Amino acid sequence: MRIERLVIATHNRKKGGEMRTILRRDLPDLEVLTLEDFPGCPEPEETGSNYRENAIIKARSACDFTGEWSVADDAGLEVDALDGAPGLYSKRFAGEDTPFPEKMRRILEELRDVPEERRTARFRAWVALAGPGGTLETVEGVREGRIAWEPAGEGGFGYDPIFFLPDLGRTMAQLTPDEKHATSHRGMALGKLVEAIRRLNALE
């Protein structure tokens, strides 16, 4: 079955918009939908023990509900000085309903005495593609960086304002959308997914 339509398994408009932009940049003929186009479609509980498992759970759930090829991601911020936290629990850190400015404030408070050279961190993303008949593809993207001393930038979402990119001299939130798509963990993973989709379509 050729992949001509794809459902992004999220109700998060910013994430859905970002993923749609990245996918359609390289696959302009691909029709990209989100769960907003399928009223009643659930977002399952993320019970996996790692990002990959959570991405698979979400992609398969959307595929089962919609009958369409579906893609989902799970990602997190891993801070070395915090032993990899918040990691898998990045969205739930300090409480799932806690706004991200407060989540970031708490991380910066925990790192207030940590010197520059020990503020290393990374964004990690796994993306899963689930298709009718049980087809499954998974890919990973990792972006290394550091935790800034204070938030900067208005772009992006989540922890982007405190994730500093030494090679670019800016936080993720200070990048233009095109710059972010080219360098982010999600952009890297989706770039690999594009190649997987091309490979699957070539088998038709």
N, C-alpha and C positions, 0 to 999 in steps of 0.2 A: 504494500500500500504506500504510494508516494506521499511524502509529507508536503502538503500544500496549505494546511491550516494547523495552527499550533495554539494551544491554550496555556497561558502563563498562570500557574496555580497560586495566585495571590489575590487578596483584596486590597493590598497596600498599593495605592495609586502611584506613589513615587517610585517604588521598586518596579512595579509593572511597567511604568512608562520608560524607565531606564533600560529594562531588559528588552522591551519592544524596540526601542531605538537601536540598540546594539545589534539585535538579530536582523532587523530590516535593513541595516546599513550594508550587510553582506548578503542578505537574501531578500532583495527588494520585492520579489513576487510572492513572498510568504504572507499569508493572512494571519495576523497575530491577534488573539483575543485574550481576555482575562476572565477570572471568575465573576466579575461584574456583569459579564454577558450571559451568565448562566444562573439566574435567580434560584436560590435554594442550595446551591452547591456548597458543601461544607468545607471547612479547613480542618483536617483531622488533627488530633492531639499529637504533638511531636514527642513520641516515646522512644525514639532511637537513642543509641548510646554514643553516636557520633554524627557529624554533619551529613555524611553520605547517607546514612540510614534515614535521617529525617527528610532529606530531599527525596529519597525514593518513596517514602510514605506519602508525601504530599503529591508527588507527580502521579503515582498510581491511583490515589483517591480521585484526583481530577479526571484522569483518563477513564476510570470506571463510571463516574457520574456523567461525563459529557460524551463519551464514546469517541473522543478526539485525541490525537497526539497531544501530550501535555508535558510541560517542563516546569520544574520547581527547583529552587535553590535553598540551601541552608548555609548560613555564614556566621562568622563571629570574629571578635577582636581578641587576640591572644597577647597578653602583656607579660613579658618574661619576668619582671620583678614581682608580679603577682602570681607566679607559678602557673602562668597560662590563662588565668582568669581575665575577663569573665567567660571567654571561650564559648562553649556550647550553650551557655546560659546568658549570652549577651543581651538578648531581647528581654529576658526575665531578671537581669541583674537589678538588685535593689527593689524588686517588685515589677511585674509586667506592666502595671498601669503607671509606674513612675516615669515622668517625662525624661527625654534624653538629656536635656540640660542638667537635670539633677543627677542622672546616672554619671555623666561626664564629670560633674563637680565632685562626686564621691571618689571617682578614680583619681582625679588630680589631687585630692586631699590625701589619699593613700600613698601617692608618689611624691608628696611635697618635699621630702628629704632625699629623694633618689637622684643621683647625679646624671647628667646628660648621657654618659656612656652606658648607663645601665637602664635607660628608658626604652630599650628596644622592644618592638612589638610587630605584629603582623595581622593583616586581615586574611582570613582563609575562607574560601567558598567551595562548596561542592554543588554541582548542578546535575539533576537527573532528568532524563527524557524517557517517558513511558508511552508505549504505543499499544494499540489493540493487538490482542493475541499474546501479550506478555513481553513484547520487545522492550529492552531496557538498555540505556547507555548512561554512563556516569563519567563526569570529568571534574577536575579540580583546578582552582586558581589560587595563587598565594601572592600577596604583595607585602614586602617587608617595609618597615618604617620605624618611627619612634613616637612616643607620646609627647606632645607639645607641653609647654609650661602653662598655657592658657588657650582656650578655644579661639579659633580665627576662621573667618570665612562664612559665607551665607549659603553656599551651594550644597548639593548632596543631601544626605539625611543620616540619621543615626549618629555614630561616633565620628563621622568625617571631620568635624571641626577640631578634634584633638589628635588626629592622626597625621603626623608630620612626615613629609617625604624629603629626606635629606638631599637626594639627587635632583629634586625640582625646587627645593627651597620654599615650599609652601605646604599647607595642610591639604588634605583631600577636598575639604570644603572650599578652598580657594581656587580650585581648578575650574576651567570651563567644562561644560558637559562633555565635549569632544575629548578634551585632555583626560578627563576622568575615565571615560570609556576605554581609552587606549592604554591606561596604566593600572586600572583597578583590578582587584582579585576577581570581581564578578565579570569584568570585561575580558580578562584572561580566560576564565572558565567558559564563557559564552563563545569566545573565539574558537575554542576547541570543539564546542558543541556544533557550531556551524559546519566544521569539517566533518563531524559525525553525520549530520543531516545530509550533507552532500554525498557522503559515502553510501548511506542508506538509499538515497534517491537514485544513485548510479546503479544500484542492484536491480532496479525495476526494469 
